[in-house]
Amino acid sequence: MEALKQRILRDGRAVNEQILIVDSFLNHQVDVELMRLVGEAFAERFAQAKPNRIVTIEASGIAPAVMTAQCLRLPMVILKKSASRVLSDDIVQTEVFSFTKNAPYQLTLKRQFIENGDRVLLIDDFLANGEAALGACRLIEQAGATVAGIGAVICKAFQPGLQKLRDQGYDVDALAKIRKMSEGTIEFDEA
């Protein structure tokens, strides 16, 4: 998606080989028009998978997932990262290691929001090592649903997540695949 790539080049900042800051348009301040285009791109890419529900992980995946859900006219479910007293009944959880926070957390789904037989499209902001996506897939499948596809706004293709998910049979795509980055440099995978 060319508009996204241009925005990453203009406003993104590669801190080093692992960290890309995109907080001015994706995960702190949100460029709503860009997220609308992201939603349209995901809707077009995954329409043939016939999802009936969109899922994301709080918090940075919410904007692109909402726009995707709106384009596909589907409900959206947010997987929670933190414990809550109101999420105590009929939940499924799995431990996920956060690359960003360098710590594990419990990813939580209230079972009533994903039903047996659902076809779920997972949308997230980043795909790097794939741990968050794999955790989300475990929850979706524990609820009796099928992962219809996985969409990432940005994929660090030089990290193992994309291949790891594909090796497990998931249909995965990213709108901007970064081949290489270092301080001040971002190169996209055009393949």
C-alpha positions in Angstrom: 0.0 0.0 0.0 1.9 3.0 -1.3 0.2 5.7 0.9 1.2 3.8 4.0 4.8 3.2 2.8 5.2 6.9 2.0 3.8 7.8 5.4 6.2 5.4 7.1 9.1 7.0 5.2 8.0 10.5 5.9 6.9 10.2 9.6 8.2 6.9 10.8 11.5 6.7 12.6 13.8 3.6 12.7 15.5 3.8 16.1 17.6 0.7 15.4 17.4 -2.6 13.6 14.4 -3.7 15.7 12.3 -0.7 16.7 10.2 1.5 14.3 8.4 4.4 15.8 5.1 5.2 14.0 3.3 6.9 16.9 2.4 10.1 14.9 -0.1 8.2 12.7 -0.7 4.6 13.9 -0.4 3.9 17.5 -0.5 7.0 19.6 -2.0 9.7 17.3 -4.1 8.1 14.6 -4.4 9.4 11.1 -8.1 8.4 10.5 -8.0 8.9 6.8 -4.9 6.6 6.4 -6.6 4.0 8.7 -9.7 4.2 6.4 -7.5 3.3 3.5 -5.9 0.6 5.5 -9.3 -0.8 6.3 -10.3 -0.8 2.7 -7.1 -2.6 1.7 -7.6 -5.3 4.3 -11.3 -5.6 3.3 -10.4 -6.1 -0.3 -7.6 -8.5 0.4 -9.5 -10.8 2.8 -13.1 -10.6 1.4 -12.7 -13.9 -0.3 -11.9 -15.6 3.1 -15.5 -14.8 4.1 -14.8 -13.7 7.7 -17.8 -13.0 9.9 -15.9 -11.3 12.7 -12.8 -9.1 13.1 -10.5 -9.5 16.0 -7.6 -7.4 17.2 -5.3 -7.0 20.3 -5.6 -3.9 22.4 -4.6 -1.2 21.9 -2.7 -0.3 18.8 -4.6 -2.7 16.5 -7.9 -1.1 17.3 -7.9 1.7 14.7 -7.0 -0.5 11.7 -9.4 -3.2 12.9 -12.3 -0.8 13.4 -11.9 0.5 9.8 -11.6 -3.0 8.4 -14.7 -4.1 10.3 -16.6 -1.0 9.1 -15.6 -1.7 5.5 -16.7 -5.4 5.8 -19.8 -4.5 8.0 -18.7 -7.0 10.6 -18.5 -6.9 14.4 -15.1 -6.4 16.0 -13.7 -8.0 19.1 -10.8 -6.7 21.2 -8.6 -9.2 22.9 -7.5 -7.8 26.3 -3.9 -7.7 27.5 -4.6 -7.0 31.2 -6.5 -8.7 33.9 -9.9 -7.3 34.8 -12.5 -8.2 37.5 -15.3 -7.9 35.0 -13.7 -10.5 32.6 -13.8 -13.3 35.1 -16.6 -15.4 33.7 -16.2 -17.7 30.7 -12.9 -16.5 29.4 -10.0 -18.1 27.6 -6.5 -16.9 28.1 -3.0 -17.6 26.8 0.3 -16.2 27.7 2.1 -14.1 25.2 5.6 -12.6 25.3 5.6 -8.9 24.3 8.6 -7.9 22.2 7.7 -4.2 22.8 7.4 -4.5 26.6 10.0 -7.4 26.9 7.6 -9.2 29.3 4.8 -11.8 29.2 1.1 -10.9 29.6 -2.1 -12.8 29.6 -4.1 -12.3 26.4 -7.8 -12.7 27.3 -11.0 -13.4 25.3 -14.5 -13.4 26.7 -15.8 -16.5 25.1 -19.3 -15.1 24.3 -17.8 -12.8 21.6 -16.4 -15.5 19.4 -18.7 -18.4 18.6 -18.0 -22.0 17.5 -17.8 -22.0 13.7 -17.0 -18.3 13.3 -14.5 -17.3 10.6 -12.2 -14.7 12.2 -10.0 -12.1 10.5 -7.2 -11.0 12.9 -5.9 -7.4 12.2 -3.0 -5.9 14.1 -0.6 -3.0 13.8 2.7 -4.8 13.7 4.0 -8.3 12.9 7.5 -9.0 14.1 8.2 -12.2 16.0 4.6 -13.4 15.6 4.0 -14.1 19.3 1.0 -11.8 19.7 -0.6 -13.2 16.5 0.0 -16.8 17.5 -1.5 -16.1 20.9 -4.6 -14.5 19.3 -4.9 -17.5 17.0 -4.7 -19.9 20.0 -7.6 -18.0 21.6 -9.7 -17.9 18.5 -9.2 -21.6 18.0 -9.9 -22.4 21.6 -13.2 -20.7 21.2 -14.0 -23.1 18.3 -13.5 -20.6 15.5 -11.3 -20.6 12.5 -8.7 -18.0 11.7 -9.8 -16.9 8.2 -6.7 -14.6 7.8 -4.2 -12.4 9.5 -3.5 -8.8 8.4 -0.7 -6.7 9.7 -0.4 -3.0 8.9 3.4 -3.2 9.1 5.5 -6.4 9.0 9.1 -6.5 9.9 9.8 -9.2 7.3 13.4 -9.7 8.5 12.0 -11.1 11.8 10.5 -14.6 12.0 6.8 -13.9 12.6 5.6 -13.8 9.0 7.2 -17.1 8.1 6.3 -18.7 11.4 2.6 -18.0 10.8 2.7 -19.1 7.2 4.5 -22.3 8.2 1.5 -23.0 10.5 -0.8 -22.7 7.6 -2.3 -19.2 8.2 -3.1 -16.8 5.4 -1.1 -13.8 6.3 -0.5 -10.5 4.6 0.9 -7.1 5.5 0.3 -3.8 3.8 3.9 -2.6 4.3 6.7 -5.2 4.6 10.0 -3.9 5.8 12.9 -5.8 4.5 15.6 -4.0 6.5 15.9 -1.1 8.8 18.6 0.7 10.9 18.8 4.0 12.5 17.5 6.5 10.0 17.0 3.8 7.3 13.8 1.9 6.2 13.8 -0.4 3.2 10.6 -2.1 2.0 10.3 -5.6 0.6 8.7 -5.1 -2.8 8.2 -8.8 -3.5 
